[in-house]
């Protein structure tokens, strides 16, 4: 007997995109449910949908990263950073100012305050100089949130704060070093 309510086939791309997007932790979903949904999708669809779903908004990072030769899709956008600030030093002061002026609450204020001694370097230190001019990776932000003991909801807010500043990969390295020193 067929179902009374018409439904989409089990391999419908639109329905999988919607289900995966709703279960994603960054959209308020549950991490375990998201992992289960992705595994179930792969079993039901036999891999025919590939890595195409979900690929809208915040959920497109993995696909872009897999298809990007530059490897920048998994980073926060950084193009406008120096429209907001004249230099890396000024950008860093803006981030520290958010903490000092109470614009961001804990635990973010405590974390951003650690940038007070993160100083700009010149082109002679090519690695750090390059990191000053590229957005932080979401993987680095996740590592910082883990070291800081953030909850899932706090981690999502941490991503939004890092995007709004925006933080560079150099900032993230400095924060990881500072949080690592505090843990020992």
Secondary structure, DSSP 8 states (H G I E B T S, - for coil): ---SS----TT-HHHHHHHHHHHSGGGT--HHHHHHHHHHHHHHHTTTTTT-SS-SGGGGHHHHHHH-SS--TTB---TTHHHH-SSHHHHHHHHHHHHHTTSS-TTHHHHHHGGGG-----TTSHHHHHHHTSB-BHHHHHHHHHHTT--HHHHHHHHHHHHHHT-BHHHHHHHHHHHHHHH-
